[in-house]
Amino acid sequence: MLSLIFSTISGILILNAVPHIVKGICGEKHMSPFGQKSSAWINVVWGWANLICGAIIAINLDFPNWTTDLWLGFCAGGIGTSVGLAIFWSDPNARLPWHKQENVR
């Protein structure tokens, strides 16, 4: 059961890395835990931190020999994160709870 939880967390982290890295390498500001409009380089670093942590978890769960349950957990975490982020970013005024509301013009 614990392996299933960790495989789900791995999927969440790896899929969450994608928008941060992509926005960062495109030179665009993007929301991160460090600010509502974090700079491109902060997003690249945050994305890589997510990717590395997700990979470390996967490797420690013996990634090449994963069972079907672990793959399903990984996919559930990835799909859940993808759908959640799509819904979240559909709101032009999206912000994390700890970010101050900034005037968007």
C-alpha positions in Angstrom: 0.0 0.0 0.0 2.8 2.4 0.8 4.4 1.7 -2.5 1.2 2.6 -4.3 1.1 6.0 -2.4 4.7 6.7 -3.3 4.1 5.8 -7.0 1.1 8.2 -7.1 3.3 11.0 -5.5 6.0 10.2 -8.1 3.4 10.7 -10.9 2.2 13.9 -9.4 5.7 15.4 -9.1 6.8 14.3 -12.6 3.7 15.7 -14.3 3.8 18.9 -12.3 7.3 19.5 -13.5 6.2 19.8 -17.1 4.4 23.2 -17.1 7.1 24.8 -14.9 10.0 23.7 -17.2 8.1 24.5 -20.4 7.0 28.0 -19.2 10.5 28.6 -17.8 12.4 27.7 -21.0 10.0 29.8 -23.0 11.0 32.8 -20.8 7.5 33.2 -19.4 6.5 34.0 -15.8 4.4 31.3 -14.2 2.9 30.7 -10.8 5.0 28.7 -8.4 5.0 28.2 -4.6 7.4 31.2 -4.5 5.1 33.7 -6.1 2.1 34.2 -8.3 4.3 35.5 -11.1 7.6 33.7 -10.6 10.4 34.3 -13.0 11.3 31.9 -15.7 14.5 30.7 -14.0 12.6 30.0 -10.7 10.1 27.9 -12.7 12.9 25.9 -14.4 14.5 25.2 -11.1 11.2 24.3 -9.4 10.3 22.1 -12.4 13.6 20.2 -12.2 13.3 19.8 -8.4 9.9 18.2 -9.0 11.2 16.0 -11.8 14.3 14.9 -9.8 12.2 14.1 -6.6 9.7 12.2 -8.6 12.4 10.2 -10.3 14.2 9.5 -7.0 10.9 8.1 -5.6 10.4 6.0 -8.8 13.9 4.6 -8.7 13.7 3.7 -5.0 10.5 1.8 -5.8 12.5 -0.3 -8.3 11.0 1.4 -11.3 12.1 -1.2 -14.0 10.1 -3.9 -12.1 7.0 -2.1 -11.2 3.8 -4.1 -10.8 0.5 -3.1 -12.5 -0.7 -1.6 -9.2 2.3 0.8 -9.1 1.8 1.8 -12.8 -1.9 2.5 -12.1 -0.9 4.6 -9.1 1.6 6.5 -11.2 -0.9 7.1 -14.0 -3.6 8.1 -11.5 -1.3 10.7 -10.0 -0.3 12.0 -13.4 -3.8 12.1 -14.9 -5.2 13.7 -11.7 -2.5 16.3 -11.7 -3.0 17.0 -15.5 -6.8 17.4 -15.2 -6.5 19.4 -12.0 -4.0 21.8 -13.5 -6.1 22.2 -16.6 -9.1 23.2 -14.5 -7.0 25.5 -12.3 -5.3 27.3 -15.2 -8.6 27.8 -17.0 -9.2 30.6 -14.5 -7.3 33.7 -15.6 -7.2 34.9 -12.0 -5.8 31.6 -10.6 -3.7 31.9 -7.5 -2.5 29.6 -4.8 -4.1 30.2 -1.3 -0.9 31.9 0.1 -0.5 34.3 -2.8 -1.8 37.9 -2.5 -4.3 38.9 -5.1 -2.6 41.1 -7.6 -4.3 43.5 -9.9 -4.5 41.8 -13.3 -5.1 44.2 -16.2 
